[in-house]
Amino acid sequence: MRVGIIGLLQESNTFLSVPTEWEHFQEDIVACGEDVRQRFQGSPHEIGGFFSGLEKEGIEAIPVFVARALPRGTVSKNCWDRLLHEMKKACSQAGKLHGLLVAPHGATVAENAPDADGHWLNLIRNHFGKIPIVATGDPHGNFSPAQAQAVDAIFSYQTNPHLDQLARGLDATRTMVQTLAGKIQPRQAACFLPLAINIASQNTGEEPLKSLMDKAAAMRQQKGILAVSVFLGFPYADVNNMGAAVSVTANGSLELAETLANELAAFWWDRRAAFSPDLLPIPEAVNKINGQAAPVCVCDMGDNVGGGSPGDGTLIVREILQQKVSPAFVCLFDPHTVQLAQKTGIGQSAEFSLGGKTGGLHCPAIKHFFQVTHLSEGKFQESSPTHGGFTSFDQGPTAVLRSREGLTVMATSKRMVPFSLNQLYSQGLDPVDFKAIVVKGVHAPLAAYMKVCKSFVRVNTPGVTTADLNQLTYLRRRRPMYPFEPETKWHPGIATMPG
């Protein structure tokens, strides 16, 4: 038996004006054939789970194609066409396959393919024909009918922060193996809710989401159930399929899958109001820090790098300086500052213009005198699982600056997601030395920072990943949709996929 492995993972923020280009994928991963195996075998990623699961069962893994890029803007037409060209070529070279394990993100948007994941999944379905296709999926994906009808079963991550990707890859592989052996017949039903889930309500360990995830977990224990997937959606993609969804896969019974999909969707819809949280403004959030034990992790929701934001916003830092919260730390994407720090030299001081260089939403730069305390290439490793399954990080040439007021700034040449404490340790910094640590994220940093931080404060800042969804101008989303149209009426109905 030969089972192919394909992945295309990128989260597209359509509110960003700068598109995702081919070079952004090259900066992370574009791999074909055996290069895929070399990049992922043994990793804590779901694709690592594909390889290890197939090896355990004695089934030949055929690495076909994987591309991944950090969250950015809409994928350009030229980039998307090139990705599909490379994928098609790799599929043609793969030979005959008996099944496919696939890893879409679910929130990829291209200029010429609004539901980009549905596009490429159906492309490979048409290429390989009626073979089993089993998928993993990010719960931040905007799951669609096109995606659902292209795969036989899908396993979304069950944790946010995402720490279970390897386990979901193994789940998908077991389902593939049992399907090929004729032991099971996956039958999938999906339900699509007209519901946008606020990013502040997407922590699987906190209410209101915890109760929903607990119900999904209980459903997985029922006889005949192969998969129950919850998709929270990605509200920063202005597309028709933006929103919440559920998928249930049962063994041989579409009726059972439909029943449970409807039940889970109805449970969610009945609790929809709880997913619109109260949001904390900047002054109140910073004032809250002083009353809590150090260090406090301060989450900049409007400048969330993991959602596509630039990572150079200064609004929280300005308020920290204003309220004299010290010592404090922030990491900013600022290549110009890195270059100036390199010219200035370690131990020397200069006036720097920090952050605020990529647009007007995240506040102007801060002009202040800083001493350069550390310079490096900005590469570091992570041995334990982190959000996203990353193990190697490269934030480009990096400079650490410190002010007399106790503000430490790490300036990077590449945007970097705050998924690892080694980001600080590798630069000679200890997170426990700070009263406040500002991170450009919402839930993803928790996996790392909960090891050292006593509390977390989520701050409602403006930006292309603002938690206040009413500040975003949607042109393509479904209407009516809750909470934008509070009087939206809906019931699950028939959960079967179209087609």
C-alpha positions as CSV (number, residue, x, y, z in Angstrom):
1,M,0.0,0.0,0.0
2,R,1.2,3.5,-0.9
3,V,-0.2,6.5,0.9
4,G,0.6,10.0,-0.2
5,I,1.2,13.1,2.0
6,I,0.3,16.6,1.0
7,G,0.1,19.8,3.0
8,L,-0.6,23.5,2.3
9,L,-0.8,25.7,5.4
10,Q,-1.2,29.4,5.5
11,E,-3.6,31.7,7.3
12,S,-4.6,34.7,5.1
13,N,-5.6,38.0,6.7
14,T,-7.6,39.7,4.0
15,F,-7.6,43.0,5.9
16,L,-3.8,43.3,5.2
17,S,-3.0,45.3,2.1
18,V,0.3,43.5,1.5
19,P,-0.2,40.0,-0.2
20,T,1.5,36.8,0.6
21,E,4.0,36.0,-2.2
22,W,6.0,33.0,-3.3
23,E,9.1,34.2,-1.3
24,H,7.1,34.1,1.9
25,F,6.5,30.4,1.4
26,Q,10.2,29.9,0.5
27,E,11.2,31.6,3.8
28,D,9.4,28.8,5.6
29,I,8.7,25.6,3.6
30,V,8.2,24.6,0.0
31,A,9.1,20.9,-0.3
32,C,8.5,18.1,-2.8
33,G,9.2,14.4,-2.6
34,E,11.8,13.2,-0.2
35,D,12.5,16.8,1.0
36,V,9.1,16.6,2.7
37,R,10.2,13.6,4.7
38,Q,13.5,15.3,5.7
39,R,11.6,18.4,6.9
40,F,8.8,16.6,8.9
41,Q,9.7,13.1,9.9
42,G,10.0,12.9,13.7
43,S,8.5,16.4,14.1
44,P,5.6,17.2,16.5
45,H,3.5,18.4,13.5
46,E,0.6,16.5,12.1
47,I,2.7,15.7,9.1
48,G,5.2,14.1,11.4
49,G,2.3,12.1,12.7
50,F,1.5,10.9,9.2
51,F,5.0,9.6,8.7
52,S,5.3,7.9,12.1
53,G,1.8,6.4,11.9
54,L,2.3,4.9,8.5
55,E,5.7,3.6,9.5
56,K,4.3,1.8,12.5
57,E,1.6,0.1,10.4
58,G,4.2,-0.9,7.7
59,I,2.5,1.2,5.0
60,E,4.7,3.0,2.5
61,A,4.6,6.8,3.0
62,I,4.9,8.7,-0.3
63,P,5.8,12.4,0.5
64,V,4.3,14.5,-2.3
65,F,4.2,18.2,-1.6
66,V,4.1,20.6,1.4
67,A,4.1,24.4,1.5
68,R,3.8,26.6,4.5
69,A,4.1,30.3,5.2
70,L,3.6,32.5,8.3
71,P,0.2,34.3,8.5
72,R,0.1,37.3,6.1
73,G,-2.2,38.9,3.6
74,T,-4.2,37.3,0.8
75,V,-2.1,35.0,-1.4
76,S,-1.4,36.7,-4.7
77,K,-2.6,35.2,-7.9
78,N,0.9,34.6,-9.2
79,C,1.9,32.8,-6.0
80,W,-1.3,30.7,-5.9
81,D,-0.9,29.6,-9.5
82,R,2.7,28.7,-8.8
83,L,1.8,26.7,-5.7
84,L,-0.8,24.7,-7.7
85,H,1.6,24.2,-10.5
86,E,4.2,22.7,-8.1
87,M,1.5,20.6,-6.4
88,K,0.2,19.2,-9.7
89,K,3.7,18.4,-10.9
90,A,4.4,16.6,-7.6
91,C,1.1,14.7,-7.8
92,S,2.0,13.5,-11.3
93,Q,5.3,12.3,-10.1
94,A,3.9,10.4,-7.1
95,G,2.6,7.5,-9.1
96,K,-0.3,5.4,-8.1
97,L,-1.6,6.0,-4.6
98,H,-4.0,4.0,-2.5
99,G,-4.8,6.9,-0.1
100,L,-3.9,10.4,0.8
101,L,-3.2,12.1,4.1
102,V,-3.6,15.8,3.7
103,A,-2.9,18.9,6.0
104,P,-4.8,22.0,4.9
105,H,-5.0,25.0,7.2
106,G,-8.5,25.9,6.3
107,A,-8.1,29.7,6.3
108,T,-6.0,30.2,3.2
109,V,-7.4,32.8,0.8
110,A,-6.0,33.5,-2.7
111,E,-6.8,36.4,-5.0
112,N,-8.2,34.0,-7.5
113,A,-9.5,31.4,-5.0
114,P,-11.4,32.8,-2.0
115,D,-11.8,29.2,-0.5
116,A,-8.2,28.3,-1.4
117,D,-8.3,25.1,0.7
118,G,-11.4,23.9,-1.0
119,H,-9.8,24.6,-4.3
120,W,-6.6,22.6,-3.8
121,L,-8.4,19.7,-2.0
122,N,-10.8,19.2,-4.9
123,L,-7.9,19.5,-7.3
124,I,-6.2,16.5,-5.7
125,R,-9.5,14.7,-5.4
126,N,-10.0,15.1,-9.1
127,H,-6.5,14.0,-9.9
128,F,-6.4,10.9,-7.8
129,G,-10.0,9.9,-8.1
130,K,-11.9,7.7,-5.6
131,I,-9.2,6.9,-3.1
132,P,-9.6,7.6,0.7
133,I,-8.5,11.1,1.6
134,V,-8.2,11.9,5.3
135,A,-7.4,15.3,6.6
136,T,-6.2,17.2,9.6
137,G,-7.3,20.8,10.1
138,D,-6.7,23.9,12.1
139,P,-9.7,24.9,14.2
140,H,-9.1,28.5,13.0
141,G,-9.9,27.3,9.5
142,N,-13.1,28.5,7.7
143,F,-14.4,25.0,7.0
144,S,-16.5,25.0,3.8
145,P,-18.8,22.6,1.9
146,A,-16.1,22.4,-0.8
147,Q,-13.5,21.3,1.8
148,A,-15.9,18.8,3.4
149,Q,-16.9,17.1,0.1
150,A,-13.2,16.7,-0.9
151,V,-12.2,14.5,2.1
152,D,-13.6,11.4,3.7
153,A,-12.8,12.5,7.3
154,I,-11.2,15.4,9.0
155,F,-9.6,15.7,12.4
156,S,-9.3,19.3,13.7
157,Y,-6.8,20.1,16.5
158,Q,-8.6,19.9,19.8
159,T,-6.5,22.4,21.7
160,N,-5.8,26.1,21.5
161,P,-2.9,26.7,21.9
162,H,-2.3,24.0,19.4
163,L,-0.4,21.3,21.2
164,D,-2.0,18.2,19.8
165,Q,-1.1,18.3,16.1
166,L,1.0,15.2,16.3
167,A,-1.9,13.3,18.0
168,R,-4.4,14.5,15.3
169,G,-2.0,13.3,12.6
170,L,-1.8,9.9,14.2
171,D,-5.7,9.9,14.4
172,A,-5.9,10.6,10.7
173,T,-3.4,7.9,9.9
174,R,-5.2,5.3,12.0
175,T,-8.5,6.1,10.2
176,M,-6.7,5.8,6.8
177,V,-5.1,2.4,7.8
178,Q,-8.5,1.0,8.9
179,T,-10.2,2.3,5.8
180,L,-7.7,0.7,3.5
181,A,-8.0,-2.6,5.4
182,G,-11.8,-2.5,4.9
183,K,-12.5,-2.4,8.6
184,I,-14.4,1.0,8.5
185,Q,-16.3,3.1,6.0
186,P,-16.0,6.8,7.0
187,R,-19.2,8.8,6.4
188,Q,-18.9,12.5,7.1
189,A,-21.6,15.2,7.8
190,A,-20.9,18.9,8.3
191,C,-22.9,21.8,9.7
192,F,-22.1,25.5,8.9
193,L,-23.3,28.1,11.4
194,P,-23.8,31.8,10.5
195,L,-21.6,32.6,13.5
196,A,-18.4,34.5,13.9
197,I,-16.3,33.6,17.0
198,N,-14.4,36.4,18.6
199,I,-10.7,35.6,18.9
200,A,-10.8,36.4,22.7
201,S,-13.2,33.5,23.2
202,Q,-11.1,30.8,21.4
203,N,-9.1,29.3,24.4
204,T,-10.2,25.7,24.6
205,G,-9.3,25.6,28.3
206,E,-11.7,28.5,29.2
207,E,-15.4,29.0,29.0
208,P,-17.4,29.4,26.9
209,L,-15.4,27.2,24.5
210,K,-14.5,24.6,27.1
211,S,-18.1,23.3,27.4
212,L,-18.4,23.0,23.6
213,M,-15.1,21.1,23.4
214,D,-16.1,18.8,26.3
215,K,-19.4,17.9,24.5
216,A,-17.4,17.2,21.3
217,A,-15.1,15.0,23.4
218,A,-18.0,13.1,24.8
219,M,-19.4,12.5,21.3
220,R,-16.1,10.9,20.2
221,Q,-16.6,8.2,22.8
222,Q,-19.9,7.1,21.2
223,K,-19.9,3.8,19.3
224,G,-19.3,4.2,15.6
225,I,-17.9,7.7,15.8
226,L,-14.5,8.2,14.1
227,A,-14.1,12.0,14.3
228,V,-15.7,15.1,15.7
229,S,-14.2,18.4,14.6
230,V,-14.9,21.9,15.8
231,F,-14.0,24.8,13.5
232,L,-14.0,28.2,15.3
233,G,-13.3,30.0,12.0
234,F,-10.8,32.8,11.2
235,P,-12.7,36.2,11.4
236,Y,-9.9,38.1,9.7
237,A,-10.6,36.4,6.3
238,D,-13.5,38.3,4.6
239,V,-14.8,35.4,2.6
240,N,-18.2,33.8,2.2
241,N,-17.2,30.7,4.2
242,M,-15.9,32.7,7.2
243,G,-17.5,31.4,10.4
244,A,-18.1,28.4,12.7
245,A,-18.6,24.9,11.6
246,V,-18.6,21.3,12.9
247,S,-17.8,18.0,11.1
248,V,-18.7,14.5,12.4
249,T,-17.5,11.3,10.8
250,A,-19.2,8.0,11.6
251,N,-18.4,4.4,10.6
252,G,-20.8,3.5,7.8
253,S,-23.7,5.7,9.0
254,L,-24.3,9.1,7.4
255,E,-27.5,9.3,9.5
256,L,-25.5,9.1,12.8
257,A,-23.0,11.6,11.5
258,E,-25.8,14.0,10.6
259,T,-27.6,13.6,14.0
260,L,-24.5,14.4,16.0
261,A,-23.4,17.3,13.7
262,N,-26.8,18.8,14.2
263,E,-26.8,18.3,17.9
264,L,-23.3,19.8,18.4
265,A,-24.2,22.8,16.1
266,A,-27.4,23.4,18.0
267,F,-25.6,23.3,21.4
268,W,-23.1,25.9,20.1
269,W,-25.8,28.1,18.6
270,D,-27.8,28.2,21.8
271,R,-24.7,29.5,23.6
272,R,-23.7,32.0,20.9
273,A,-24.0,35.1,23.1
274,A,-21.4,33.8,25.5
275,F,-18.8,34.0,22.6
276,S,-19.0,37.8,22.5
277,P,-16.7,38.8,25.4
278,D,-16.2,42.2,27.1
279,L,-13.0,43.7,25.8
280,L,-10.4,45.5,28.0
281,P,-9.2,48.9,26.7
282,I,-5.5,49.8,26.8
283,P,-5.3,52.1,29.8
284,E,-7.4,49.8,32.0
285,A,-5.4,46.8,30.9
286,V,-2.1,48.4,31.8
287,N,-3.4,49.7,35.1
288,K,-4.4,46.1,35.9
289,I,-0.8,44.9,35.7
290,N,0.4,46.7,38.8
291,G,-2.1,44.7,41.0
292,Q,-0.9,41.3,39.8
293,A,2.1,39.1,40.6
294,A,5.0,39.3,38.2
295,P,5.5,38.5,35.4
296,V,2.3,39.4,33.7
297,C,1.8,38.4,30.1
298,V,0.1,41.2,28.2
299,C,-1.5,40.0,25.0
300,D,-1.7,42.6,22.2
301,M,-4.8,41.2,20.3
302,G,-4.9,43.9,17.6
303,D,-1.2,43.2,16.6
304,N,-1.4,39.4,16.7
305,V,1.5,38.1,14.5
306,G,-0.2,34.7,14.4
307,G,-3.2,36.3,12.8
308,G,-1.1,38.2,10.2
309,S,-0.4,41.5,12.0
310,P,2.9,43.2,11.4
311,G,4.1,42.9,15.0
312,D,5.4,46.5,15.3
313,G,2.6,48.1,17.2
314,T,3.6,50.5,20.0
315,L,0.2,51.4,21.7
316,I,0.7,49.2,24.8
317,V,4.3,50.1,25.1
318,R,3.4,53.8,25.1
319,E,0.9,53.2,27.9
320,I,3.4,51.2,29.9
321,L,5.8,54.1,29.7
322,Q,3.0,56.5,30.6
323,Q,2.0,54.5,33.7
324,K,5.6,53.7,34.6
325,V,5.2,49.9,34.7
326,S,8.8,48.6,35.0
327,P,10.6,46.5,34.1
328,A,8.8,45.6,30.9
329,F,9.6,43.7,27.7
330,V,8.3,43.8,24.2
331,C,9.4,42.2,20.9
332,L,8.9,44.4,17.8
333,F,9.4,43.6,14.1
334,D,11.8,46.5,13.1
335,P,14.6,45.7,10.7
336,H,15.7,49.4,10.6
337,T,16.2,49.5,14.3
338,V,18.3,46.3,14.1
339,Q,20.6,47.9,11.5
340,L,21.0,51.0,13.6
341,A,21.8,48.9,16.7
342,Q,24.5,47.0,14.7
343,K,26.1,50.3,13.8
344,T,25.8,51.7,17.3
345,G,27.4,48.6,18.9
346,I,26.9,46.7,22.1
347,G,27.2,48.8,25.2
348,Q,26.6,52.0,23.3
349,S,23.5,54.2,23.4
350,A,21.6,56.1,20.8
351,E,18.2,57.5,20.0
352,F,16.0,54.9,18.3
353,S,12.7,55.3,16.5
354,L,11.0,52.0,17.5
355,G,8.2,50.2,15.7
356,G,5.2,51.8,14.0
357,K,6.7,51.5,10.5
358,T,4.2,49.3,8.7
359,G,1.0,51.3,8.7
360,G,-1.3,53.7,10.6
361,L,-3.4,51.2,12.7
362,H,-0.7,50.2,15.2
363,C,0.5,53.7,16.3
364,P,3.6,55.8,15.3
365,A,7.1,54.9,16.3
366,I,8.4,55.6,19.7
367,K,11.5,57.9,19.8
368,H,13.6,57.2,22.8
369,F,17.2,56.7,24.0
370,F,18.3,53.0,24.4
371,Q,21.5,51.1,25.2
372,V,22.3,48.2,22.9
373,T,22.8,45.2,25.2
374,H,22.8,42.2,22.8
375,L,23.2,41.4,19.0
376,S,22.6,38.1,17.4
377,E,21.6,36.2,14.2
378,G,18.2,35.5,15.8
379,K,18.0,31.8,15.4
380,F,16.8,29.4,18.2
381,Q,15.4,26.0,18.8
382,E,12.5,24.6,20.8
383,S,12.6,21.0,22.1
384,S,9.1,20.8,23.6
385,P,5.9,21.1,21.6
386,T,4.7,24.6,20.9
387,H,1.7,26.1,19.2
388,G,1.9,25.2,15.5
389,G,4.3,22.4,15.9
390,F,7.4,24.6,15.3
391,T,10.8,23.5,16.5
392,S,13.2,25.8,14.6
393,F,12.9,29.6,14.6
394,D,14.6,32.3,12.7
395,Q,13.7,35.9,13.4
396,G,16.6,37.3,11.5
397,P,19.3,39.6,12.8
398,T,18.2,40.7,16.3
399,A,19.0,43.5,18.6
400,V,18.1,43.9,22.3
401,L,17.8,47.4,23.6
402,R,17.2,48.7,27.2
403,S,16.1,52.1,28.4
404,R,16.9,53.8,31.7
405,E,13.2,53.5,32.6
406,G,13.4,49.7,32.5
407,L,11.9,49.0,29.1
408,T,13.6,46.2,27.2
409,V,12.9,46.0,23.4
410,M,13.9,43.0,21.2
411,A,13.9,44.2,17.6
412,T,13.8,41.6,14.9
413,S,14.5,41.6,11.2
414,K,11.7,39.0,10.5
415,R,8.2,38.8,12.0
416,M,8.2,36.2,14.7
417,V,5.4,34.4,16.5
418,P,5.8,34.4,20.3
419,F,5.6,30.7,20.7
420,S,8.8,29.9,22.6
421,L,10.5,31.2,25.8
422,N,13.8,30.4,24.0
423,Q,13.1,33.6,22.0
424,L,14.1,35.4,25.2
425,Y,16.6,32.9,26.7
426,S,18.6,32.8,23.4
427,Q,19.1,36.6,23.6
428,G,20.4,36.5,27.2
429,L,17.0,37.5,28.7
430,D,15.1,35.8,31.5
431,P,11.3,36.3,31.4
432,V,11.0,36.2,35.2
433,D,13.0,39.4,35.4
434,F,10.1,41.5,34.0
435,K,7.0,42.8,35.6
436,A,5.2,42.9,32.2
437,I,5.9,40.9,29.0
438,V,4.0,42.2,26.0
439,V,3.4,39.5,23.4
440,K,1.9,39.9,19.9
441,G,-0.7,37.2,20.2
442,V,-3.8,36.1,22.0
443,H,-3.9,32.3,23.0
444,A,-1.0,30.9,21.1
445,P,1.7,32.3,23.5
446,L,0.1,30.6,26.5
447,A,1.7,27.3,25.8
448,A,5.1,28.8,26.4
449,Y,4.4,31.7,28.8
450,M,2.2,29.9,31.2
451,K,5.4,28.2,32.5
452,V,6.6,31.6,33.9
453,C,3.7,34.1,33.9
454,K,1.4,34.3,36.9
455,S,-1.5,35.9,34.9
456,F,-2.5,37.0,31.4
457,V,-4.2,40.2,30.4
458,R,-5.8,40.4,26.9
459,V,-5.9,43.9,25.6
460,N,-8.3,45.3,23.0
461,T,-6.0,47.2,20.7
462,P,-6.8,48.4,17.1
463,G,-5.2,46.7,14.1
464,V,-5.9,44.1,11.4
465,T,-6.4,41.5,14.1
466,T,-8.5,43.6,16.4
467,A,-10.8,41.7,18.8
468,D,-13.5,44.3,18.1
469,L,-14.9,42.8,14.9
470,N,-17.2,45.7,14.4
471,Q,-14.1,47.8,13.5
472,L,-13.5,45.7,10.4
473,T,-15.2,46.4,7.1
474,Y,-16.6,43.1,5.7
475,L,-17.7,43.0,2.1
476,R,-17.9,39.2,1.4
477,R,-19.1,37.5,4.6
478,R,-22.5,35.8,4.8
479,R,-25.4,37.9,5.9
480,P,-27.1,37.7,8.3
481,M,-24.5,36.5,10.7
482,Y,-24.2,36.7,14.5
483,P,-23.0,38.8,16.3
484,F,-23.0,41.4,13.4
485,E,-26.7,41.0,13.0
486,P,-27.9,40.1,16.5
487,E,-31.3,39.0,15.4
488,T,-30.0,36.3,13.1
489,K,-32.3,33.3,13.1
490,W,-30.9,29.8,12.3
491,H,-31.4,26.1,13.1
492,P,-29.2,23.2,12.1
493,G,-31.5,21.5,9.6
494,I,-29.9,18.8,7.5
495,A,-26.1,18.7,8.1
496,T,-25.3,16.7,5.0
497,M,-22.8,18.3,2.6
498,P,-24.0,19.6,-0.7
499,G,-23.2,17.4,-3.7
